[in-house]
Amino acid sequence: AGAVLDAPAITDTTLPLLVYSHGYGGNMDMATYLMRQIASHGAVVVALEHTDGTASFTTLDNGDSLKFAPRMLSGEEQLER
């Protein structure tokens, strides 16, 4: 939806860079609509995915899944304590 896979690099100009870092419990896809809009005006946009448990869901490089806040107890676990 607007992104081009393996698009040729633009080398004859300097473009602004925006680095998007999601908040606690978010993920790199949360603001895709906004990041696409910014990119359409000439900025290079990079979205990071945190691998420390602060993302809502992450797939690590080795293929393992990391759930949000893995050290937090679920609601049920909290009631059982």
C-alpha positions in Angstrom: 0.0 0.0 0.0 2.3 2.7 -1.2 5.6 1.0 -0.4 7.9 -0.3 -3.2 10.0 -3.4 -2.6 13.6 -3.0 -3.7 13.0 0.6 -4.9 16.2 2.2 -6.3 18.1 4.4 -3.9 17.9 8.1 -4.5 21.5 9.3 -4.5 21.4 12.8 -5.9 19.9 14.5 -2.9 19.8 14.5 0.9 16.6 13.5 2.5 15.4 14.0 6.1 15.3 10.9 8.3 12.6 10.2 10.8 13.1 7.3 13.3 9.8 6.0 14.8 10.0 4.3 18.1 6.7 3.0 19.4 5.7 3.5 23.0 5.3 1.0 25.8 3.0 -1.8 24.6 3.1 -0.7 21.0 4.7 -2.1 17.9 6.4 -0.8 14.8 3.2 -1.2 12.7 1.1 1.0 14.9 1.5 4.3 13.0 2.1 2.9 9.5 -0.6 5.2 8.1 1.2 8.3 9.6 4.7 7.1 8.6 3.5 6.5 5.0 2.1 10.0 4.9 5.4 11.5 6.1 7.4 9.5 3.7 5.2 10.6 0.8 6.5 14.2 1.5 10.1 13.1 1.0 11.3 11.8 4.3 13.0 8.5 4.9 11.1 6.8 7.7 12.5 3.9 9.8 10.3 2.1 12.3 12.1 0.2 15.1 10.7 -2.9 16.9 11.9 -3.3 20.5 13.0 -6.7 21.6 13.0 -6.1 25.3 9.4 -7.0 26.0 8.0 -3.5 25.6 6.4 -4.2 22.2 2.9 -5.7 22.0 4.4 -8.7 20.1 7.8 -9.3 18.6 9.3 -12.0 16.4 13.0 -12.3 17.2 15.7 -12.9 14.6 15.8 -16.6 15.5 12.0 -16.9 14.9 11.0 -17.1 18.5 8.0 -15.0 19.6 8.3 -12.5 22.5 5.0 -11.5 24.1 4.4 -8.1 25.7 5.9 -7.7 29.1 6.8 -11.4 29.5 7.6 -10.9 33.2 4.2 -9.4 34.0 1.6 -11.7 35.6 -1.7 -12.2 33.7 -4.9 -11.0 35.4 -5.7 -14.6 36.4 -2.2 -15.1 37.8 -2.6 -11.9 39.9 -5.9 -13.1 41.3 -4.4 -16.5 42.3 -1.7 -14.9 44.4 
